[in-house]
Amino acid sequence: MTKIRNWHIVVSDNSYLCPELRCAVVCGETDHPDGPHIRTSQVASFNGRAFTTHSGTRYELEGDPVQAFLDALDGLALDCDHPFAALHTDNRFRCCLQEVA
């Protein structure tokens, strides 16, 4: 499982799309052989800090997100151990994610 550091989550900002059609991707740094910077494909499911993309690749978030991401959340409390949970339930950021046990 690839670990991503200095991460942030990007949710589609197209307000014309219903939440079920919005998507989230993760950007950050990794030790992957293809290069240090990564932008994942769409997040399909999550469990705590681990997540799987629509392409089937599994990742895990490591450490804290970048400060600019926290600032952009506009008061939304982010639990860094379950970072996708708030994006899954808050209507301002809600997108098509599935929580798995």
N, C-alpha and C positions, 0 to 999 in steps of 0.2 A: 504494500500500500504506500503510495507516494505521500509524503508529508509536505504541507504548504506553510511557509512562515510569512510574517509581515503581510497578512492577508486582508482582503476586504471582499465583501459580497456586493455584486451589482445586480439590482433588480430592474427589469425593463421598466422604463418610466413612461411608457405609452399609456396615458390615462384613458384612452379610448378602448383599450382592451379590457375585457372582464378579467378578474384575478386568475381564473382558471387557465387563461392563455398567456399570462405574464410568466416570464422565466427568470431564473437566477443563475448567475455564473460566478465563479470565484477567481480572483486574481491574486497573485502573490509571487513568492520566491520558492524555489525548490532546488534539489540537487540532481534533478533529472538530466540525463545525458544530452537531451535536445536543447538545453539551455537553462539559465537560472530563472527566467521569468515565465510565468504560466498564466493562461486564461483558459479555464476549463470549458467544456461544453456544458449544456444546461444541466442543472442539478435536478435529479429525478426523485431521490429519496435521501433521508438522513437519519442518523442515530447518534445523538450527542455531537461530537466534533467530526465524526466520520460521515462521509457522504458518497453517493454513487451518482454518476452522471448518466444522461440518456444513452451515451455510447457504451456504458457498462464499466467504465474505469472507476476505481475506488480511490479515494483520497482521505487524508485526515488533516485537520487544521492543527497547527502547532503554535504555541505561544499566544500572544495577544495580537489583535488586529491593529492596523495602522491607525494613528490618532485621527486622521482626516475622515476615516470611515465612521468612527465613534461620533465625531462632531456632526456629521451629516445625518445622523439618525434622529435629529430634532427632538430629543427628549425621550426617545424610546429606550427603555432599559434593556441592555443586552447582557444575557448570561453567557459568558465566553465558553462555558462548558456545554451549552446547548444553543449555539449562535443562530441556528436556523429556526428554532421554535418561535421566536418573536416575529420573524418574517413570515412564518406560516400562519400566524393568528392575527396580527395587527392589520387592520383594513388599509392603512396607508401604504403598507409594504407587501401585503399579502400576494403570494404568487403560487403557482402550481407546484407544490412540494408534498411529498408523502413521508410521514414519520414512520419508521419501522422499529420494531422492538429488537 
